[in-house]
Amino acid sequence: MEANRRTATWAGVVLGITVALLLNVVAHADDSDRTVTEELHRTYPLTANGTIKLENINGAAHITAWDQNEVKLDAIKRAFDAEELKTVEIEINDRPDFLSIRTQYHNEQTVYRPDHHGAMVAAVEYTLSVPRNAHLDGITVINGALDVSGSTGEVRASCINGKLAARGLSGSVKLSTVNGLLEASFDHVENSPLELSSVNGRVRLTLPSDANARIDASTVHGSIQNDFGLQADNRGFVGHWLRGELGSGGNPIRVHNVNGPIKIEHAKDGRALSPARSSGQPDI
């Protein structure tokens, strides 16, 4: 009887602790989800080949090209409460040929406080429609995803912790990631140099089937694959490389990765595949 009472007592204690822990987790989850938001919607005139700069610390950025000489900006600020929201500021500097957008935090503790999912509570998500031939020079996201589509102008963009996806590009491009997947696809590659680099993550590059280009690719730890028939040297444990020409060659494409594979593939565009010629070790 005494043993049964002790067992029942311990069972009650364990059940009580379990319920308390569950209630505690739910309370924290509810607190983390109880955020406030503020929206910003503006339009800025910009010359057809004007320059756009964006710097964001926490939050995604989505950039789409359109056939208008203006920038449509939609931004959503999010924070834990109204007081914290005031510490997150969107700084904008605009001229007829230049637009700069920057997230500024006036309290450093606000920047790094995560919710129960690990995402930063105080964040800004940007959505931009930009002139098709504008120069996207200095698009930077630290914690969040970045996607760019349809641009025919110069694109220089980087992502520290998050996926970077660029689609339908045809201008000079320099893309980089540190921790995250890098995906890029191009409609044309004949007229401008392309450079892609990553530190920790996969790199996937899609080119037109009939592309004319000179490709230099290398990794420190990771394989290199391609759909064009270029020969990659993946035999060594450290240091893999690929170098060759597609079609008539010419336009340089450089791809580098430290810890992660590289995949170069052709688009499913129905065009005849460019002849491929492998050459020596890359110079990157």
BALOBA-1460 file (C-alpha; in Angstrom, 3 decimals):
// residues 284
<rec num="1" residu="m" x="0.000" y="0.000" z="0.000"/>
<rec num="2" residu="e" x="2.773" y="2.426" z="1.001"/>
<rec num="3" residu="a" x="4.666" y="1.617" z="-2.196"/>
<rec num="4" residu="n" x="1.546" y="2.251" z="-4.251"/>
<rec num="5" residu="r" x="0.991" y="5.614" z="-2.531"/>
<rec num="6" residu="r" x="4.624" y="6.631" z="-3.222"/>
<rec num="7" residu="t" x="4.241" y="5.610" z="-6.858"/>
<rec num="8" residu="a" x="0.998" y="7.584" z="-7.174"/>
<rec num="9" residu="t" x="2.631" y="10.622" z="-5.540"/>
<rec num="10" residu="w" x="5.624" y="10.596" z="-7.901"/>
<rec num="11" residu="a" x="3.295" y="10.110" z="-10.872"/>
<rec num="12" residu="g" x="1.373" y="13.189" z="-9.778"/>
<rec num="13" residu="v" x="4.574" y="15.193" z="-9.376"/>
<rec num="14" residu="v" x="5.835" y="14.160" z="-12.824"/>
<rec num="15" residu="l" x="2.453" y="14.958" z="-14.388"/>
<rec num="16" residu="g" x="2.409" y="18.350" z="-12.684"/>
<rec num="17" residu="i" x="5.922" y="19.161" z="-13.904"/>
<rec num="18" residu="t" x="5.044" y="18.028" z="-17.418"/>
<rec num="19" residu="v" x="1.911" y="20.176" z="-17.513"/>
<rec num="20" residu="a" x="3.837" y="23.157" z="-16.130"/>
<rec num="21" residu="l" x="6.554" y="22.761" z="-18.759"/>
<rec num="22" residu="l" x="3.984" y="22.480" z="-21.520"/>
<rec num="23" residu="l" x="2.181" y="25.575" z="-20.293"/>
<rec num="24" residu="n" x="5.512" y="27.400" z="-20.101"/>
<rec num="25" residu="v" x="6.386" y="26.468" z="-23.696"/>
<rec num="26" residu="v" x="2.953" y="27.551" z="-24.921"/>
<rec num="27" residu="a" x="3.265" y="30.840" z="-23.035"/>
<rec num="28" residu="h" x="6.658" y="31.549" z="-24.612"/>
<rec num="29" residu="a" x="5.322" y="30.610" z="-28.051"/>
<rec num="30" residu="d" x="2.349" y="32.940" z="-27.589"/>
<rec num="31" residu="d" x="4.641" y="35.748" z="-26.425"/>
<rec num="32" residu="s" x="6.942" y="35.270" z="-29.438"/>
<rec num="33" residu="d" x="4.030" y="35.323" z="-31.878"/>
<rec num="34" residu="r" x="2.499" y="38.429" z="-30.341"/>
<rec num="35" residu="t" x="4.159" y="40.897" z="-32.737"/>
<rec num="36" residu="v" x="3.075" y="44.280" z="-34.055"/>
<rec num="37" residu="t" x="3.507" y="45.493" z="-37.619"/>
<rec num="38" residu="e" x="3.705" y="48.731" z="-39.545"/>
<rec num="39" residu="e" x="3.500" y="49.095" z="-43.326"/>
<rec num="40" residu="l" x="5.122" y="51.555" z="-45.702"/>
<rec num="41" residu="h" x="3.952" y="52.032" z="-49.315"/>
<rec num="42" residu="r" x="5.638" y="54.605" z="-51.528"/>
<rec num="43" residu="t" x="6.580" y="55.241" z="-55.152"/>
<rec num="44" residu="y" x="9.742" y="57.058" z="-56.300"/>
<rec num="45" residu="p" x="10.518" y="58.254" z="-59.849"/>
<rec num="46" residu="l" x="13.820" y="56.880" z="-61.166"/>
<rec num="47" residu="t" x="15.591" y="57.192" z="-64.499"/>
<rec num="48" residu="a" x="15.579" y="54.042" z="-66.647"/>
<rec num="49" residu="n" x="19.198" y="53.217" z="-65.789"/>
<rec num="50" residu="g" x="19.258" y="54.730" z="-62.316"/>
<rec num="51" residu="t" x="20.931" y="53.059" z="-59.329"/>
<rec num="52" residu="i" x="19.161" y="51.283" z="-56.457"/>
<rec num="53" residu="k" x="20.829" y="50.341" z="-53.182"/>
<rec num="54" residu="l" x="19.207" y="48.250" z="-50.431"/>
<rec num="55" residu="e" x="20.660" y="47.222" z="-47.065"/>
<rec num="56" residu="n" x="18.569" y="45.027" z="-44.767"/>
<rec num="57" residu="i" x="19.660" y="43.250" z="-41.579"/>
<rec num="58" residu="n" x="16.665" y="41.087" z="-40.612"/>
<rec num="59" residu="g" x="14.010" y="40.140" z="-43.136"/>
<rec num="60" residu="a" x="13.567" y="39.069" z="-46.738"/>
<rec num="61" residu="a" x="13.782" y="41.248" z="-49.851"/>
<rec num="62" residu="h" x="11.926" y="40.654" z="-53.123"/>
<rec num="63" residu="i" x="12.898" y="42.646" z="-56.226"/>
<rec num="64" residu="t" x="11.052" y="42.402" z="-59.544"/>
<rec num="65" residu="a" x="11.772" y="44.382" z="-62.720"/>
<rec num="66" residu="w" x="8.994" y="46.152" z="-64.602"/>
<rec num="67" residu="d" x="8.667" y="48.513" z="-67.581"/>
<rec num="68" residu="q" x="8.132" y="51.747" z="-65.653"/>
<rec num="69" residu="n" x="10.607" y="54.484" z="-64.721"/>
<rec num="70" residu="e" x="9.766" y="54.410" z="-61.052"/>
<rec num="71" residu="v" x="10.328" y="52.269" z="-57.987"/>
<rec num="72" residu="k" x="7.350" y="50.946" z="-56.066"/>
<rec num="73" residu="l" x="8.343" y="50.224" z="-52.477"/>
<rec num="74" residu="d" x="6.270" y="48.097" z="-50.111"/>
<rec num="75" residu="a" x="7.766" y="47.407" z="-46.697"/>
<rec num="76" residu="i" x="6.432" y="45.676" z="-43.599"/>
<rec num="77" residu="k" x="8.123" y="46.314" z="-40.259"/>
<rec num="78" residu="r" x="7.615" y="43.744" z="-37.514"/>
<rec num="79" residu="a" x="8.615" y="43.888" z="-33.852"/>
<rec num="80" residu="f" x="7.672" y="42.399" z="-30.478"/>
<rec num="81" residu="d" x="5.771" y="45.471" z="-29.325"/>
<rec num="82" residu="a" x="5.104" y="49.099" z="-30.233"/>
<rec num="83" residu="e" x="8.119" y="50.399" z="-28.322"/>
<rec num="84" residu="e" x="10.455" y="47.988" z="-30.073"/>
<rec num="85" residu="l" x="8.885" y="48.899" z="-33.413"/>
<rec num="86" residu="k" x="9.967" y="52.514" z="-32.893"/>
<rec num="87" residu="t" x="13.612" y="51.417" z="-32.727"/>
<rec num="88" residu="v" x="13.447" y="50.032" z="-36.293"/>
<rec num="89" residu="e" x="13.684" y="52.777" z="-38.905"/>
<rec num="90" residu="i" x="13.633" y="52.688" z="-42.699"/>
<rec num="91" residu="e" x="16.028" y="55.320" z="-44.027"/>
<rec num="92" residu="i" x="15.405" y="56.466" z="-47.608"/>
<rec num="93" residu="n" x="17.565" y="58.728" z="-49.757"/>
<rec num="94" residu="d" x="16.136" y="59.470" z="-53.184"/>
<rec num="95" residu="r" x="17.268" y="61.450" z="-56.214"/>
<rec num="96" residu="p" x="16.089" y="61.279" z="-59.847"/>
<rec num="97" residu="d" x="18.864" y="58.781" z="-60.697"/>
<rec num="98" residu="f" x="19.486" y="57.153" z="-57.299"/>
<rec num="99" residu="l" x="17.477" y="55.459" z="-54.547"/>
<rec num="100" residu="s" x="18.942" y="54.162" z="-51.306"/>
<rec num="101" residu="i" x="16.923" y="52.138" z="-48.780"/>
<rec num="102" residu="r" x="18.430" y="51.088" z="-45.459"/>
<rec num="103" residu="t" x="17.145" y="49.434" z="-42.293"/>
<rec num="104" residu="q" x="18.465" y="51.186" z="-39.213"/>
<rec num="105" residu="y" x="18.217" y="49.765" z="-35.666"/>
<rec num="106" residu="h" x="18.498" y="52.261" z="-32.805"/>
<rec num="107" residu="n" x="18.805" y="49.516" z="-30.173"/>
<rec num="108" residu="e" x="21.394" y="46.779" z="-30.735"/>
<rec num="109" residu="q" x="19.537" y="44.328" z="-28.484"/>
<rec num="110" residu="t" x="16.554" y="44.577" z="-30.838"/>
<rec num="111" residu="v" x="18.620" y="43.329" z="-33.763"/>
<rec num="112" residu="y" x="19.539" y="39.938" z="-32.353"/>
<rec num="113" residu="r" x="16.513" y="38.883" z="-30.271"/>
<rec num="114" residu="p" x="15.014" y="35.721" z="-31.861"/>
<rec num="115" residu="d" x="11.540" y="34.262" z="-31.541"/>
<rec num="116" residu="h" x="10.863" y="30.622" z="-30.586"/>
<rec num="117" residu="h" x="11.466" y="29.579" z="-34.228"/>
<rec num="118" residu="g" x="14.942" y="31.160" z="-34.264"/>
<rec num="119" residu="a" x="13.893" y="34.028" z="-36.561"/>
<rec num="120" residu="m" x="14.642" y="37.595" z="-35.546"/>
<rec num="121" residu="v" x="11.584" y="39.298" z="-34.059"/>
<rec num="122" residu="a" x="12.400" y="42.833" z="-35.201"/>
<rec num="123" residu="a" x="12.562" y="42.672" z="-38.989"/>
<rec num="124" residu="v" x="11.610" y="44.421" z="-42.203"/>
<rec num="125" residu="e" x="10.408" y="42.647" z="-45.344"/>
<rec num="126" residu="y" x="10.865" y="44.620" z="-48.555"/>
<rec num="127" residu="t" x="9.085" y="44.212" z="-51.893"/>
<rec num="128" residu="l" x="10.333" y="46.398" z="-54.747"/>
<rec num="129" residu="s" x="9.274" y="46.865" z="-58.358"/>
<rec num="130" residu="v" x="12.162" y="48.521" z="-60.219"/>
<rec num="131" residu="p" x="12.926" y="49.758" z="-63.771"/>
<rec num="132" residu="r" x="14.052" y="46.821" z="-65.871"/>
<rec num="133" residu="n" x="17.421" y="48.361" z="-66.780"/>
<rec num="134" residu="a" x="18.168" y="49.894" z="-63.377"/>
<rec num="135" residu="h" x="21.512" y="49.186" z="-61.693"/>
<rec num="136" residu="l" x="20.974" y="47.091" z="-58.557"/>
<rec num="137" residu="d" x="24.261" y="48.036" z="-56.949"/>
<rec num="138" residu="g" x="24.733" y="46.947" z="-53.347"/>
<rec num="139" residu="i" x="21.673" y="44.846" z="-52.567"/>
<rec num="140" residu="t" x="22.509" y="43.252" z="-49.213"/>
<rec num="141" residu="v" x="20.485" y="41.051" z="-46.861"/>
<rec num="142" residu="i" x="22.087" y="39.653" z="-43.702"/>
<rec num="143" residu="n" x="19.418" y="37.444" z="-42.104"/>
<rec num="144" residu="g" x="16.768" y="36.564" z="-44.656"/>
<rec num="145" residu="a" x="16.140" y="35.434" z="-48.214"/>
<rec num="146" residu="l" x="16.730" y="37.574" z="-51.295"/>
<rec num="147" residu="d" x="15.187" y="37.111" z="-54.734"/>
<rec num="148" residu="v" x="15.669" y="39.183" z="-57.880"/>
<rec num="149" residu="s" x="13.843" y="38.597" z="-61.162"/>
<rec num="150" residu="g" x="13.648" y="40.058" z="-64.665"/>
<rec num="151" residu="s" x="16.471" y="42.596" z="-64.460"/>
<rec num="152" residu="t" x="18.431" y="43.476" z="-67.616"/>
<rec num="153" residu="g" x="20.749" y="45.917" z="-65.832"/>
<rec num="154" residu="e" x="23.748" y="45.360" z="-63.602"/>
<rec num="155" residu="v" x="23.047" y="43.332" z="-60.451"/>
<rec num="156" residu="r" x="25.407" y="43.217" z="-57.471"/>
<rec num="157" residu="a" x="23.736" y="41.387" z="-54.590"/>
<rec num="158" residu="s" x="24.746" y="39.408" z="-51.510"/>
<rec num="159" residu="c" x="23.070" y="37.338" z="-48.828"/>
<rec num="160" residu="i" x="24.770" y="36.312" z="-45.566"/>
<rec num="161" residu="n" x="22.317" y="33.920" z="-43.917"/>
<rec num="162" residu="g" x="19.626" y="32.931" z="-46.364"/>
<rec num="163" residu="k" x="18.828" y="31.802" z="-49.885"/>
<rec num="164" residu="l" x="19.657" y="34.033" z="-52.842"/>
<rec num="165" residu="a" x="17.597" y="33.379" z="-55.985"/>
<rec num="166" residu="a" x="18.067" y="35.367" z="-59.201"/>
<rec num="167" residu="r" x="15.947" y="34.578" z="-62.261"/>
<rec num="168" residu="g" x="15.584" y="35.835" z="-65.812"/>
<rec num="169" residu="l" x="18.666" y="38.081" z="-65.705"/>
<rec num="170" residu="s" x="20.645" y="39.292" z="-68.721"/>
<rec num="171" residu="g" x="23.058" y="41.984" z="-67.515"/>
<rec num="172" residu="s" x="26.386" y="42.049" z="-65.694"/>
<rec num="173" residu="v" x="25.943" y="40.105" z="-62.455"/>
<rec num="174" residu="k" x="27.912" y="39.552" z="-59.245"/>
<rec num="175" residu="l" x="26.124" y="37.401" z="-56.651"/>
<rec num="176" residu="s" x="27.444" y="36.000" z="-53.370"/>
<rec num="177" residu="t" x="26.210" y="34.059" z="-50.354"/>
<rec num="178" residu="v" x="27.858" y="32.952" z="-47.114"/>
<rec num="179" residu="n" x="25.390" y="30.499" z="-45.563"/>
<rec num="180" residu="g" x="22.671" y="29.522" z="-47.970"/>
<rec num="181" residu="l" x="21.705" y="28.248" z="-51.394"/>
<rec num="182" residu="l" x="22.627" y="30.377" z="-54.413"/>
<rec num="183" residu="e" x="20.451" y="29.871" z="-57.512"/>
<rec num="184" residu="a" x="20.785" y="31.951" z="-60.674"/>
<rec num="185" residu="s" x="19.248" y="31.629" z="-64.122"/>
<rec num="186" residu="f" x="19.925" y="33.801" z="-67.166"/>
<rec num="187" residu="d" x="18.005" y="34.585" z="-70.334"/>
<rec num="188" residu="h" x="21.142" y="35.921" z="-72.080"/>
<rec num="189" residu="v" x="24.835" y="35.730" z="-71.193"/>
<rec num="190" residu="e" x="26.666" y="36.992" z="-74.292"/>
<rec num="191" residu="n" x="27.228" y="40.638" z="-73.381"/>
<rec num="192" residu="s" x="28.216" y="40.877" z="-69.725"/>
<rec num="193" residu="p" x="30.490" y="39.042" z="-67.257"/>
<rec num="194" residu="l" x="28.905" y="36.878" z="-64.563"/>
<rec num="195" residu="e" x="30.381" y="36.039" z="-61.161"/>
<rec num="196" residu="l" x="28.860" y="33.761" z="-58.521"/>
<rec num="197" residu="s" x="30.456" y="32.824" z="-55.210"/>
<rec num="198" residu="s" x="29.490" y="31.010" z="-52.024"/>
<rec num="199" residu="v" x="31.146" y="29.959" z="-48.769"/>
<rec num="200" residu="n" x="28.761" y="27.391" z="-47.258"/>
<rec num="201" residu="g" x="26.004" y="26.203" z="-49.534"/>
<rec num="202" residu="r" x="25.101" y="24.852" z="-52.950"/>
<rec num="203" residu="v" x="25.459" y="26.880" z="-56.129"/>
<rec num="204" residu="r" x="23.111" y="26.178" z="-59.023"/>
<rec num="205" residu="l" x="23.588" y="28.059" z="-62.297"/>
<rec num="206" residu="t" x="21.198" y="27.743" z="-65.248"/>
<rec num="207" residu="l" x="22.310" y="29.035" z="-68.675"/>
<rec num="208" residu="p" x="20.548" y="29.220" z="-72.046"/>
<rec num="209" residu="s" x="21.095" y="25.986" z="-73.980"/>
<rec num="210" residu="d" x="22.784" y="27.881" z="-76.834"/>
<rec num="211" residu="a" x="24.965" y="30.062" z="-74.593"/>
<rec num="212" residu="n" x="28.306" y="31.416" z="-75.825"/>
<rec num="213" residu="a" x="30.575" y="31.724" z="-72.824"/>
<rec num="214" residu="r" x="33.895" y="30.903" z="-71.200"/>
<rec num="215" residu="i" x="33.369" y="29.124" z="-67.878"/>
<rec num="216" residu="d" x="35.785" y="28.972" z="-64.939"/>
<rec num="217" residu="a" x="34.504" y="27.067" z="-61.899"/>
<rec num="218" residu="s" x="36.221" y="25.829" z="-58.751"/>
<rec num="219" residu="t" x="35.429" y="24.467" z="-55.305"/>
<rec num="220" residu="v" x="37.532" y="23.702" z="-52.238"/>
<rec num="221" residu="h" x="35.230" y="21.035" z="-50.778"/>
<rec num="222" residu="g" x="32.468" y="19.984" z="-53.135"/>
<rec num="223" residu="s" x="31.800" y="18.436" z="-56.519"/>
<rec num="224" residu="i" x="31.237" y="20.214" z="-59.848"/>
<rec num="225" residu="q" x="28.612" y="18.954" z="-62.299"/>
<rec num="226" residu="n" x="27.368" y="20.320" z="-65.615"/>
<rec num="227" residu="d" x="24.852" y="19.407" z="-68.328"/>
<rec num="228" residu="f" x="26.888" y="20.759" z="-71.243"/>
<rec num="229" residu="g" x="29.483" y="17.983" z="-71.410"/>
<rec num="230" residu="l" x="32.417" y="19.957" z="-70.029"/>
<rec num="231" residu="q" x="34.906" y="17.807" z="-68.163"/>
<rec num="232" residu="a" x="35.280" y="18.549" z="-64.454"/>
<rec num="233" residu="d" x="38.166" y="17.349" z="-62.310"/>
<rec num="234" residu="n" x="36.543" y="15.952" z="-59.143"/>
<rec num="235" residu="r" x="39.266" y="13.441" z="-58.339"/>
<rec num="236" residu="g" x="41.004" y="15.264" z="-55.524"/>
<rec num="237" residu="f" x="39.741" y="15.454" z="-51.946"/>
<rec num="238" residu="v" x="40.484" y="19.189" z="-51.939"/>
<rec num="239" residu="g" x="40.306" y="21.511" z="-54.899"/>
<rec num="240" residu="h" x="37.918" y="20.638" z="-57.742"/>
<rec num="241" residu="w" x="37.761" y="22.631" z="-60.934"/>
<rec num="242" residu="l" x="36.240" y="23.009" z="-64.381"/>
<rec num="243" residu="r" x="37.257" y="25.193" z="-67.274"/>
<rec num="244" residu="g" x="35.965" y="25.345" z="-70.828"/>
<rec num="245" residu="e" x="34.030" y="27.126" z="-73.535"/>
<rec num="246" residu="l" x="30.451" y="26.940" z="-74.747"/>
<rec num="247" residu="g" x="29.696" y="27.792" z="-78.364"/>
<rec num="248" residu="s" x="31.989" y="30.562" z="-79.566"/>
<rec num="249" residu="g" x="33.159" y="31.340" z="-76.005"/>
<rec num="250" residu="g" x="33.939" y="34.929" z="-75.145"/>
<rec num="251" residu="n" x="31.784" y="36.139" z="-72.257"/>
<rec num="252" residu="p" x="33.415" y="35.156" z="-68.915"/>
<rec num="253" residu="i" x="31.433" y="33.253" z="-66.280"/>
<rec num="254" residu="r" x="33.188" y="32.615" z="-62.968"/>
<rec num="255" residu="v" x="31.753" y="30.382" z="-60.249"/>
<rec num="256" residu="h" x="33.488" y="29.645" z="-56.950"/>
<rec num="257" residu="n" x="32.444" y="27.733" z="-53.854"/>
<rec num="258" residu="v" x="34.277" y="26.842" z="-50.652"/>
<rec num="259" residu="n" x="32.123" y="24.270" z="-48.861"/>
<rec num="260" residu="g" x="29.478" y="23.001" z="-51.221"/>
<rec num="261" residu="p" x="28.860" y="21.676" z="-54.742"/>
<rec num="262" residu="i" x="28.395" y="23.552" z="-58.022"/>
<rec num="263" residu="k" x="25.803" y="22.521" z="-60.613"/>
<rec num="264" residu="i" x="25.783" y="24.155" z="-64.070"/>
<rec num="265" residu="e" x="22.813" y="23.209" z="-66.202"/>
<rec num="266" residu="h" x="21.099" y="24.333" z="-69.382"/>
<rec num="267" residu="a" x="17.592" y="25.723" z="-69.508"/>
<rec num="268" residu="k" x="14.723" y="23.670" z="-70.870"/>
<rec num="269" residu="d" x="14.213" y="26.203" z="-73.673"/>
<rec num="270" residu="g" x="14.117" y="23.891" z="-76.699"/>
<rec num="271" residu="r" x="17.243" y="25.439" z="-78.246"/>
<rec num="272" residu="a" x="20.113" y="23.442" z="-79.714"/>
<rec num="273" residu="l" x="22.822" y="22.736" z="-77.140"/>
<rec num="274" residu="s" x="26.043" y="24.702" z="-77.594"/>
<rec num="275" residu="p" x="29.131" y="22.606" z="-78.380"/>
<rec num="276" residu="a" x="31.427" y="22.362" z="-75.346"/>
<rec num="277" residu="r" x="35.233" y="22.341" z="-75.226"/>
<rec num="278" residu="s" x="37.099" y="21.632" z="-72.007"/>
<rec num="279" residu="s" x="40.429" y="23.317" z="-71.344"/>
<rec num="280" residu="g" x="43.006" y="23.660" z="-68.581"/>
<rec num="281" residu="q" x="42.803" y="24.487" z="-64.907"/>
<rec num="282" residu="p" x="40.752" y="27.605" z="-64.053"/>
<rec num="283" residu="d" x="42.361" y="30.885" z="-63.080"/>
<rec num="284" residu="i" x="40.057" y="31.653" z="-60.138"/>
